[in-house]
Amino acid sequence: MTRRRSRKAKWGCLTVMLLFTAVCCAAPISGAISAVVALQSAARDDGGIAEGGTAADIPPRMLTAYKKAVQLVGRYVSPCRGMRWPILAGIAKVESNHSIGRTIAGNGDIRPRIYGVLLNGSGAGGNTTAFPDTDNGRWDGTASGERAVGPFQFLPSTWAEIGKDANGDKTPDPHNADDAALGAAVYLCGNGRDLTQRSQLEAAILQYNHSTEYLSNVLGWIDQYTAAAKAPDLKNVSGRVRAVLDAALSQRGVPYSWGGGNASGKSYGICCSPSGKSGADIKGFDCSGLTVYAYAKAGISLPRTAAAQASVGRRIPAGLGKSVLKPGDLVFYAYAPGRDSTIYHVGIYVGSGRMVNAARPGTLVRLDAVDAMSGYAGGARLL
């Protein structure tokens, strides 16, 4: 078995701050995890994806490990149907935030090592069951009990069963990105699962950690990364709409900056977001700063805040559904959908259920599913 406890964080923002009129957005404070995106994740401002099979919040070496595992898993589990790198990325996002903050060597070794809490039943870190030591501290650094280890947070006893060597050094190591990702793929692919079937994917994740909250969290990130891996199809988009989308998409990978961005492009922001993050030293965009910039490229001047932008153009009521959205539309999110004064976020729709999004502090401008933010409040068509 693996060990994972649910971790919670509160994302927050204010729609309009009179003292900080440049500020618009981040994700709302929420007590539940959306089925599409985890609004409760590690207790930090992080996350984010970009299109084209890359992910802005995943260190390149970790992404390489996930993709390598997909290529190798068939050697150990046959058939392994439906294994994709977004599945591994979704697990690793929740388990270790992709090892961000650690050094990932060229051979995949991660230092310092990642250890979970000591599972001694003390209640610390949410553990209530004691697990006796099985590895004499080889992987978890202690002989007094068990700790989950590595970017995929395996118990040493589980690693002994499924650990594989993916980097060619002949030592399956849960603290190595390649080995850990392959071990996770083997574990998830077991029992002849077909991971293209949602029910079987869910069963695999629940095997990893039998928690419905954990399941929703991981599925949310898998859906995010899956959407990210598909480039937008703009072949039928032209004119000023194309100018807006090209401008917005060109900023993918630019950091989120609270209060950042204007008609001329990215800029330094201000302090501070509801979670205490300052944009003063970050040159980038917040959500409405990005929309101001993109629409300026089409000759349209927008108000600075998300709520004010909802009053521009032809409003698209949320009740009409998302299928009526067209590329170039603004898409809004509100604490109380139906009350535009509570709008806290805005993105730019690109088609196929996705938007260009400057989501929250700690992320980069990226492509997201329209459902990535909660409280859909309709859209606005300006072109």
Sine and cosine of phi, psi and omega as CSV:
sin_phi,cos_phi,sin_psi,cos_psi,sin_omega,cos_omega
0.00,0.00,0.36,-0.93,0.12,-0.99
-0.96,-0.29,0.24,-0.97,0.01,-1.00
-0.86,-0.50,0.82,-0.58,0.11,-0.99
-0.55,-0.84,0.79,-0.62,0.16,-0.99
-0.97,-0.26,0.49,-0.87,0.03,-1.00
-0.95,0.31,0.66,-0.75,0.04,-1.00
-0.87,-0.49,0.62,-0.78,-0.09,-1.00
-0.86,-0.51,0.57,-0.82,0.12,-0.99
-0.61,-0.79,0.44,-0.90,0.04,-1.00
-0.95,-0.32,0.85,-0.53,0.11,-0.99
-1.00,-0.05,0.63,-0.77,-0.02,-1.00
-0.57,-0.82,0.36,-0.93,0.12,-0.99
-0.30,-0.96,0.21,-0.98,0.12,-0.99
-0.88,-0.48,0.66,-0.75,0.00,-1.00
-0.91,0.41,-0.81,0.58,0.01,-1.00
-0.71,-0.70,0.78,-0.63,0.11,-0.99
-0.90,-0.43,0.89,-0.45,-0.12,-0.99
-0.86,0.51,-0.51,0.86,0.02,-1.00
-0.98,0.19,-0.34,0.94,-0.06,-1.00
-0.77,-0.64,0.96,0.27,-0.14,-0.99
-0.93,0.36,-0.19,0.98,0.01,-1.00
-0.99,0.13,-0.21,0.98,-0.17,-0.99
-1.00,-0.02,0.64,-0.77,0.04,-1.00
-0.76,-0.65,-0.60,0.80,-0.41,-0.91
-0.39,-0.92,0.37,-0.93,0.27,-0.96
-0.20,-0.98,-0.24,-0.97,0.01,-1.00
-1.00,0.08,0.40,-0.91,-0.07,-1.00
-0.98,0.22,0.37,-0.93,0.16,-0.99
-0.92,0.40,0.75,-0.67,-0.08,-1.00
-0.56,-0.83,0.59,-0.81,0.04,-1.00
-0.99,-0.13,0.04,1.00,-0.03,-1.00
-0.71,-0.71,0.33,-0.95,0.02,-1.00
-0.99,-0.15,0.82,-0.58,0.07,-1.00
-0.89,0.45,0.50,-0.87,0.06,-1.00
-0.95,0.31,-0.16,0.99,-0.05,-1.00
-0.95,-0.31,-0.55,0.83,0.02,-1.00
-0.58,-0.82,0.63,-0.78,0.02,-1.00
-0.97,0.23,0.92,-0.40,0.12,-0.99
-1.00,-0.02,-0.25,0.97,0.16,-0.99
-0.92,-0.39,0.89,-0.46,0.04,-1.00
-0.59,-0.80,-0.48,-0.88,0.01,-1.00
-0.85,0.53,0.52,-0.85,-0.10,-0.99
-0.97,0.23,0.94,0.33,0.03,-1.00
-0.26,-0.96,0.31,-0.95,0.09,-1.00
-1.00,0.08,0.98,-0.21,0.03,-1.00
-0.46,-0.89,-0.09,-1.00,0.00,-1.00
0.93,-0.38,0.11,-0.99,0.11,-0.99
0.78,-0.62,0.56,-0.83,-0.02,-1.00
-0.65,-0.76,0.26,-0.97,0.09,-1.00
-0.64,-0.76,0.31,-0.95,-0.14,-0.99
-0.99,0.16,0.05,-1.00,0.12,-0.99
0.99,0.13,0.42,0.91,0.03,-1.00
0.98,0.18,0.19,0.98,0.07,-1.00
-0.89,-0.45,0.22,-0.97,0.00,-1.00
-0.65,-0.76,0.85,-0.53,-0.14,-0.99
-0.91,0.41,-0.42,0.91,-0.03,-1.00
-0.99,-0.11,0.04,1.00,-0.01,-1.00
-0.97,-0.23,0.86,-0.52,0.10,-1.00
-0.82,0.57,0.67,-0.74,-0.06,-1.00
-0.79,0.61,-0.61,0.79,-0.02,-1.00
-0.93,0.38,-0.54,0.84,0.07,-1.00
-0.95,0.33,-0.66,0.75,0.03,-1.00
-0.88,0.48,-0.62,0.78,0.08,-1.00
-0.87,0.50,-0.66,0.76,0.01,-1.00
-0.89,0.45,-0.68,0.74,0.00,-1.00
-0.89,0.46,-0.70,0.72,-0.03,-1.00
-0.93,0.37,-0.61,0.79,0.04,-1.00
-0.90,0.45,-0.65,0.76,0.01,-1.00
-0.87,0.49,-0.63,0.77,0.02,-1.00
-0.88,0.47,-0.61,0.79,0.00,-1.00
-0.95,0.32,-0.53,0.85,-0.11,-0.99
-1.00,-0.07,-0.36,0.93,-0.19,-0.98
-0.88,0.47,-0.50,0.87,0.00,-1.00
-0.88,0.47,-0.33,0.95,0.06,-1.00
-0.94,0.34,-0.41,0.91,-0.12,-0.99
-0.92,-0.38,-0.43,0.90,0.02,-1.00
-0.75,-0.67,0.93,-0.37,-0.03,-1.00
-0.76,-0.64,0.82,-0.57,-0.08,1.00
-0.99,0.13,0.45,-0.89,0.17,-0.99
-0.90,-0.45,0.99,-0.13,-0.12,-0.99
-0.99,-0.10,0.79,-0.62,0.14,-0.99
1.00,0.04,0.11,0.99,0.04,-1.00
-0.94,0.33,0.78,-0.63,-0.02,-1.00
-0.69,-0.73,0.43,-0.90,-0.02,-1.00
-0.88,0.47,-0.54,0.84,0.04,-1.00
-0.87,0.49,-0.47,0.89,0.04,-1.00
-0.91,0.41,-0.74,0.67,0.02,-1.00
-0.91,0.41,-0.62,0.79,0.02,-1.00
-0.90,0.43,-0.62,0.78,0.02,-1.00
-0.89,0.46,-0.67,0.74,0.05,-1.00
-0.90,0.43,-0.76,0.64,-0.09,-1.00
-0.92,0.38,-0.49,0.87,0.06,-1.00
-0.86,0.50,-0.73,0.69,-0.06,-1.00
-0.97,0.25,-0.61,0.80,-0.08,-1.00
-0.96,0.28,-0.66,0.75,-0.14,-0.99
-0.59,-0.81,0.15,0.99,-0.10,-1.00
0.80,0.60,0.67,0.74,0.06,-1.00
0.86,0.51,0.46,0.89,0.04,-1.00
0.90,0.44,0.34,0.94,0.02,-1.00
-0.87,0.49,0.69,-0.72,-0.06,-1.00
0.99,-0.17,-0.25,0.97,0.09,-1.00
-0.99,-0.15,0.26,-0.96,0.13,-0.99
-1.00,-0.04,0.78,-0.63,0.00,-1.00
-0.92,-0.39,0.94,-0.33,-0.07,-1.00
-0.95,0.30,0.21,-0.98,0.00,-1.00
-0.86,0.51,-0.53,0.85,0.01,-1.00
-1.00,0.09,0.01,1.00,0.05,-1.00
0.99,-0.14,-0.13,0.99,-0.01,-1.00
-0.91,0.41,0.69,-0.73,-0.05,-1.00
-0.94,-0.34,0.83,-0.56,0.01,-1.00
-0.68,-0.73,0.61,-0.79,-0.14,0.99
-0.91,0.41,0.35,-0.94,-0.02,-1.00
-0.89,0.45,0.41,-0.91,-0.01,-1.00
-0.97,-0.24,0.88,-0.48,0.02,-1.00
-0.87,-0.49,0.63,-0.77,0.17,-0.99
-1.00,0.09,-0.08,-1.00,0.02,-1.00
-0.95,0.31,0.40,-0.91,0.06,-1.00
-0.94,0.34,0.85,-0.53,-0.07,-1.00
-1.00,0.04,0.98,0.19,-0.05,-1.00
-0.92,-0.40,0.16,0.99,0.02,-1.00
0.98,0.20,0.18,0.98,-0.08,-1.00
-0.97,0.26,-0.29,0.96,-0.07,-1.00
1.00,-0.10,-0.26,0.96,0.01,-1.00
-0.90,0.44,0.76,-0.65,0.00,-1.00
0.95,0.32,0.20,0.98,0.05,-1.00
1.00,-0.03,0.04,1.00,-0.01,-1.00
-1.00,0.02,0.71,-0.71,-0.02,-1.00
-0.83,-0.55,-0.02,1.00,-0.01,-1.00
-0.86,-0.51,0.74,-0.67,0.02,-1.00
-1.00,0.10,0.71,-0.70,0.06,-1.00
-0.89,-0.45,0.87,-0.49,0.00,-1.00
-0.93,0.37,0.45,-0.89,0.00,-1.00
-0.89,0.45,0.65,-0.76,0.03,-1.00
-0.83,-0.56,-0.21,0.98,-0.10,-0.99
-0.85,-0.53,0.16,0.99,-0.03,-1.00
0.80,0.59,0.52,0.85,0.06,-1.00
0.99,0.14,0.10,0.99,-0.07,-1.00
-0.85,0.52,-0.72,0.70,-0.07,-1.00
-0.98,-0.20,-0.54,0.84,-0.09,-1.00
-0.97,-0.23,0.06,1.00,0.14,-0.99
0.96,0.27,0.17,0.99,0.02,-1.00
-0.49,-0.87,0.62,-0.79,0.06,-1.00
-0.98,-0.18,0.11,0.99,-0.05,-1.00
-1.00,-0.05,0.05,1.00,0.01,-1.00
0.25,-0.97,-0.25,-0.97,-0.02,-1.00
-0.94,-0.35,0.56,-0.83,0.16,-0.99
-0.72,-0.70,0.59,-0.80,0.11,-0.99
-0.94,0.35,0.55,-0.83,-0.14,-0.99
-0.71,-0.71,0.46,-0.89,0.16,-0.99
0.98,0.19,0.02,-1.00,-0.06,-1.00
-0.92,0.40,-0.34,0.94,0.03,-1.00
-0.95,-0.30,0.09,1.00,0.15,-0.99
0.79,0.61,0.84,0.54,0.11,-0.99
-1.00,0.06,0.58,-0.81,0.24,-0.97
-0.95,0.31,0.56,-0.83,0.04,-1.00
-0.81,0.58,-0.58,0.81,0.01,-1.00
-0.91,0.42,-0.61,0.79,0.07,-1.00
-0.94,0.35,-0.67,0.74,-0.01,-1.00
-0.87,0.49,-0.57,0.82,0.01,-1.00
-0.88,0.48,-0.44,0.90,-0.02,-1.00
-1.00,0.01,-0.59,0.81,-0.16,-0.99
-0.87,-0.49,-0.05,1.00,-0.05,-1.00
-0.89,0.45,0.72,-0.70,-0.01,-1.00
-0.74,-0.67,0.46,-0.89,0.06,-1.00
-1.00,-0.02,0.90,-0.44,-0.01,-1.00
-0.93,-0.36,-0.26,0.97,-0.06,-1.00
-0.97,-0.25,0.08,1.00,0.15,-0.99
0.99,0.10,0.19,0.98,0.00,-1.00
-1.00,-0.09,0.07,1.00,0.08,-1.00
0.94,0.35,0.23,0.97,0.05,-1.00
-0.78,-0.63,0.97,-0.25,0.07,-1.00
-0.90,0.43,0.88,-0.47,-0.14,-0.99
-0.79,-0.61,0.89,-0.45,-0.01,-1.00
-0.92,0.40,-0.21,0.98,0.05,-1.00
-1.00,-0.09,0.17,0.99,0.09,-1.00
-0.96,-0.29,0.76,-0.65,-0.09,-1.00
-0.85,0.52,-0.71,0.70,-0.04,-1.00
-0.91,0.42,-0.75,0.67,-0.03,-1.00
-0.90,0.44,-0.69,0.72,-0.04,-1.00
-0.90,0.43,-0.67,0.74,0.00,-1.00
-0.91,0.42,-0.66,0.75,0.04,-1.00
-0.91,0.41,-0.66,0.75,0.05,-1.00
-0.86,0.51,-0.66,0.76,0.03,-1.00
-0.90,0.43,-0.65,0.76,0.02,-1.00
-0.89,0.45,-0.68,0.73,0.04,-1.00
-0.88,0.48,-0.70,0.72,-0.03,-1.00
-0.89,0.46,-0.70,0.72,-0.04,-1.00
-0.96,0.29,-0.49,0.87,-0.05,-1.00
-0.99,0.11,-0.11,0.99,-0.09,-1.00
-0.87,0.49,0.25,-0.97,0.05,-1.00
0.90,0.44,0.45,0.89,0.07,-1.00
0.91,0.42,0.52,0.86,-0.07,-1.00
-0.94,0.35,0.50,-0.87,0.16,-0.99
-0.93,-0.37,0.99,-0.17,-0.11,-0.99
-0.97,0.24,-0.04,1.00,0.16,-0.99
-0.96,0.28,-0.30,0.95,0.05,-1.00
-1.00,-0.01,0.84,-0.54,-0.09,-1.00
-0.84,0.54,-0.63,0.77,-0.04,-1.00
-0.90,0.43,-0.60,0.80,0.00,-1.00
-0.98,0.22,-0.54,0.84,0.12,-0.99
-0.89,0.46,-0.70,0.72,0.02,-1.00
-0.88,0.47,-0.65,0.76,0.03,-1.00
-0.89,0.46,-0.63,0.78,0.02,-1.00
-0.90,0.43,-0.67,0.74,-0.01,-1.00
-0.93,0.38,-0.64,0.77,0.03,-1.00
-0.92,0.40,-0.50,0.86,0.11,-0.99
-0.90,0.43,-0.59,0.80,0.01,-1.00
-0.92,0.40,-0.66,0.75,0.04,-1.00
-0.39,-0.92,0.91,-0.42,-0.11,-0.99
-0.99,0.12,0.97,0.26,0.00,-1.00
-0.59,-0.81,0.79,-0.61,0.01,-1.00
-0.92,0.38,-0.53,0.85,0.05,-1.00
-0.92,0.40,-0.70,0.72,0.05,-1.00
-0.88,0.48,-0.69,0.73,0.01,-1.00
-0.85,0.53,-0.75,0.66,0.00,-1.00
-0.89,0.46,-0.64,0.77,0.00,-1.00
-0.89,0.46,-0.78,0.62,-0.03,-1.00
-0.90,0.43,-0.71,0.71,0.02,-1.00
-0.86,0.51,-0.60,0.80,0.03,-1.00
-0.87,0.50,-0.71,0.70,0.00,-1.00
-0.94,0.33,-0.58,0.81,0.07,-1.00
-0.87,0.49,-0.71,0.70,0.02,-1.00
-0.89,0.46,-0.63,0.77,0.03,-1.00
-0.88,0.47,-0.77,0.64,-0.05,-1.00
-0.93,0.36,-0.54,0.84,0.06,-1.00
-0.90,0.44,-0.71,0.70,0.05,-1.00
-0.89,0.46,-0.59,0.81,-0.04,-1.00
-0.91,0.41,-0.49,0.87,-0.09,-1.00
-0.97,0.23,-0.09,1.00,-0.04,-1.00
-0.94,-0.34,0.85,-0.53,0.00,-1.00
-0.96,0.29,0.56,-0.83,0.01,-1.00
-0.94,0.34,0.59,-0.81,0.03,-1.00
-1.00,-0.10,0.96,-0.28,-0.04,-1.00
-0.93,-0.36,0.31,0.95,-0.11,-0.99
-0.91,0.41,-0.42,0.91,0.00,-1.00
-0.97,-0.22,0.23,0.97,-0.02,-1.00
-0.95,-0.32,0.75,-0.66,-0.04,-1.00
-0.57,-0.82,-0.06,-1.00,0.08,-1.00
0.90,0.44,-0.58,-0.81,-0.08,-1.00
-0.93,0.36,-0.50,0.87,0.07,-1.00
-0.88,0.47,-0.69,0.72,0.02,-1.00
-0.89,0.45,-0.60,0.80,0.03,-1.00
-0.88,0.47,-0.67,0.74,0.02,-1.00
-0.89,0.45,-0.75,0.66,-0.06,-1.00
-0.92,0.39,-0.67,0.74,0.03,-1.00
-0.87,0.49,-0.65,0.76,0.00,-1.00
-0.90,0.43,-0.70,0.71,-0.02,-1.00
-0.92,0.39,-0.72,0.69,-0.04,-1.00
-0.91,0.41,-0.47,0.88,0.00,-1.00
-0.92,0.38,-0.27,0.96,-0.03,-1.00
-1.00,-0.09,0.07,1.00,0.06,-1.00
-0.84,0.55,0.70,-0.71,-0.04,-1.00
1.00,-0.06,-0.19,0.98,0.07,-1.00
-0.97,0.25,0.67,-0.74,-0.07,-1.00
-0.92,0.40,0.51,-0.86,0.20,-0.98
-0.94,0.34,0.73,-0.69,0.06,-1.00
-0.73,-0.68,0.87,-0.49,-0.02,-1.00
-0.88,0.48,0.92,-0.40,-0.03,-1.00
1.00,0.07,0.08,1.00,-0.07,-1.00
-1.00,0.02,0.43,-0.90,0.10,-1.00
0.99,-0.16,0.61,-0.79,0.06,-1.00
-0.43,-0.90,-0.15,-0.99,-0.07,-1.00
-0.89,0.46,-0.36,0.93,-0.02,-1.00
-1.00,0.01,-0.26,0.97,0.00,-1.00
0.69,-0.72,-0.36,-0.93,-0.02,-1.00
-0.92,0.38,0.44,-0.90,0.01,-1.00
-0.44,-0.90,0.22,-0.98,0.09,-1.00
-0.95,0.31,0.59,-0.81,-0.05,-1.00
-0.99,-0.12,-0.53,-0.85,-0.08,-1.00
-0.69,-0.73,0.02,-1.00,0.07,-1.00
-0.92,-0.39,0.66,-0.75,0.06,1.00
-0.58,-0.81,0.39,-0.92,0.05,-1.00
-0.95,0.30,0.26,-0.97,0.03,-1.00
-0.84,0.54,-0.43,0.90,0.05,-1.00
-1.00,0.01,0.11,0.99,0.09,-1.00
1.00,0.03,0.24,0.97,-0.02,-1.00
-1.00,-0.03,0.72,-0.69,0.00,-1.00
-0.99,-0.16,0.63,-0.78,0.11,-0.99
-0.98,-0.17,0.07,1.00,-0.13,-0.99
-0.88,0.47,-0.48,0.88,-0.01,-1.00
-0.95,-0.30,0.22,0.98,-0.04,-1.00
-0.87,-0.49,0.84,-0.55,0.04,-1.00
-1.00,-0.07,0.93,-0.36,-0.07,-1.00
-0.10,-1.00,-0.57,-0.82,-0.04,-1.00
-0.71,-0.70,0.53,-0.85,0.39,-0.92
-0.99,-0.14,-0.08,-1.00,-0.17,-0.98
-0.89,0.45,-0.75,0.66,-0.05,-1.00
-0.98,0.21,-0.40,0.92,0.12,-0.99
-0.90,0.43,-0.60,0.80,0.03,-1.00
-0.92,0.38,-0.68,0.73,0.00,-1.00
-0.92,0.39,-0.62,0.79,0.07,-1.00
-0.85,0.53,-0.71,0.71,-0.02,-1.00
-0.91,0.42,-0.75,0.66,-0.09,-1.00
-0.90,0.44,-0.68,0.73,-0.02,-1.00
-0.96,0.29,-0.43,0.90,0.08,-1.00
-0.88,0.47,-0.50,0.87,0.02,-1.00
-0.93,0.37,-0.31,0.95,0.07,-1.00
-0.97,-0.23,0.19,0.98,0.04,-1.00
0.98,0.17,0.34,0.94,-0.02,-1.00
-0.92,-0.39,0.80,-0.60,0.03,-1.00
-1.00,-0.08,0.85,-0.53,-0.01,-1.00
-0.96,-0.27,0.49,-0.87,0.19,-0.98
-0.87,0.49,0.28,-0.96,-0.15,-0.99
-0.99,0.15,-0.44,0.90,-0.08,-1.00
-0.97,-0.25,0.40,-0.92,-0.03,-1.00
-0.87,0.49,-0.70,0.71,-0.03,-1.00
-0.89,0.46,-0.64,0.77,0.00,-1.00
-0.93,0.36,-0.54,0.84,0.00,-1.00
-0.92,0.39,-0.39,0.92,0.02,-1.00
-0.93,0.38,-0.26,0.96,-0.01,-1.00
-1.00,-0.04,0.03,1.00,-0.04,-1.00
-0.98,-0.21,0.65,-0.76,0.04,-1.00
0.98,0.22,-0.27,-0.96,-0.01,-1.00
-1.00,-0.04,0.89,-0.46,-0.05,-1.00
-0.94,0.34,0.68,-0.74,0.05,-1.00
-0.94,-0.35,0.97,-0.26,-0.06,-1.00
-0.87,0.49,0.58,-0.81,0.02,-1.00
-0.87,0.49,-0.51,0.86,-0.03,-1.00
-0.90,0.44,-0.30,0.95,0.04,-1.00
-0.98,0.21,-0.18,0.98,0.00,-1.00
1.00,0.07,0.17,-0.99,-0.05,-1.00
-1.00,0.09,-0.25,0.97,-0.04,-1.00
-0.92,0.39,-0.32,0.95,-0.02,-1.00
-1.00,0.10,-0.15,0.99,0.00,-1.00
-0.91,0.41,0.56,-0.83,0.05,-1.00
-0.82,-0.57,0.45,-0.89,0.03,-1.00
-0.79,0.62,0.71,-0.70,-0.03,-1.00
0.99,-0.14,-0.26,0.97,0.03,-1.00
-0.93,0.38,0.56,-0.83,0.22,-0.98
-0.98,0.20,0.60,-0.80,0.07,-1.00
-0.84,-0.54,0.71,-0.70,-0.14,-0.99
-0.89,-0.46,0.41,-0.91,0.03,-1.00
-0.68,-0.73,0.67,-0.74,-0.13,-0.99
-0.71,-0.70,0.47,-0.88,0.13,-0.99
-0.90,0.43,-0.59,0.81,0.02,-1.00
-0.77,-0.64,1.00,0.09,-0.01,-1.00
-0.79,0.62,0.70,-0.71,-0.10,-0.99
0.97,-0.25,-0.27,0.96,0.06,-1.00
-0.87,-0.50,0.99,-0.15,-0.09,-1.00
-0.88,0.47,-0.37,0.93,0.02,-1.00
-0.91,0.40,-0.28,0.96,-0.02,-1.00
-0.99,-0.17,0.15,0.99,0.03,-1.00
-0.89,0.46,0.75,-0.66,-0.04,-1.00
-0.88,-0.48,-0.17,0.99,-0.14,-0.99
-0.47,-0.88,0.48,-0.88,0.04,-1.00
-0.59,-0.81,0.59,-0.81,0.11,-0.99
-0.71,-0.71,-0.01,-1.00,0.01,-1.00
-0.86,-0.51,0.88,-0.48,-0.06,-1.00
-0.95,0.32,0.71,-0.70,0.02,-1.00
-0.91,-0.42,-0.07,1.00,-0.04,-1.00
0.96,-0.29,0.25,-0.97,0.04,-1.00
0.82,0.57,0.55,0.83,0.07,-1.00
0.97,0.26,0.33,0.94,-0.05,-1.00
-0.79,-0.62,0.32,-0.95,-0.01,-1.00
-0.63,-0.78,0.41,-0.91,0.21,-0.98
-0.99,0.15,0.74,-0.67,-0.23,-0.97
-0.63,-0.78,0.77,-0.63,0.26,-0.96
-0.97,-0.24,0.99,-0.15,-0.33,-0.94
-0.99,0.14,-0.79,0.61,-0.13,-0.99
-0.19,-0.98,0.25,-0.97,0.05,-1.00
-0.81,0.58,0.65,-0.76,0.01,-1.00
1.00,-0.05,-0.10,0.99,0.00,-1.00
-0.95,-0.32,0.04,-1.00,0.09,-1.00
-0.90,-0.44,0.37,-0.93,0.12,-0.99
-0.86,0.51,0.69,-0.72,-0.22,-0.98
-0.40,-0.92,0.14,-0.99,0.21,-0.98
-1.00,-0.05,0.74,-0.68,0.04,-1.00
-0.75,-0.66,0.36,-0.93,0.24,-0.97
-0.91,0.42,0.57,-0.82,0.06,-1.00
-0.85,0.53,-0.50,0.87,0.00,-1.00
-0.99,0.16,0.09,1.00,-0.04,-1.00
-0.92,0.40,-0.45,0.89,0.02,-1.00
-0.95,-0.30,0.48,-0.88,-0.02,-1.00
-1.00,-0.07,0.38,-0.92,0.07,-1.00
0.99,0.17,0.71,0.71,-0.01,-1.00
-0.80,0.60,0.78,-0.63,-0.08,-1.00
-0.83,-0.56,0.43,0.90,0.04,-1.00
1.00,0.05,-0.28,-0.96,-0.06,-1.00
-0.61,-0.79,-0.17,-0.99,0.08,-1.00
-0.54,-0.84,0.69,-0.72,0.00,-1.00
-0.94,-0.34,0.87,-0.49,-0.05,-1.00
-0.96,-0.29,-0.25,0.97,-0.10,-1.00
-0.80,-0.59,0.00,0.00,0.00,0.00
